[in-house]
């Protein structure tokens, strides 16, 4: 593996796909937050609900894997 990843087209393509992945992840998280019957942020941060934090972390990993596989 040489320095072909430093070519402008490959570098900018990687940046573009990273931005697209973050935007899609953010939109999916907002959708999940809206369809839940309570405020995820308040439950996790203010009420220290560790079980919900673990579920949200697993959901984030799942969405991230799906977005990464779709972009790959």
C-alpha positions, 0 to 999 in steps of 0.5 A, a space after each residue: 500500500 503506497 500513498 495512493 490514498 493521498 490523491 485529492 480524489 480519494 481523499 475528498 471522496 473519503 471526507 465526503 463519505 464520512 460526512 454523509 455517514 455522520 449526517 445519516 447517523 444523526 438523522 436516524 438517531 433523531 428519528 429514533 428519539 422522536 418515536 420513543 415515548 420519552 426524552 432520551 437525553 433527559 432519561 440518560 443524563 438527568 435521571 442517570 438511566 444506565 439501562 437506557 444508556 446501554 440500549 441507546 449505545 447498542 442502537 448507535 453501534 447498529 446504525 453505524 454498522 448499517 451506514 458503514 456497510 451501505 457506504 462501503 
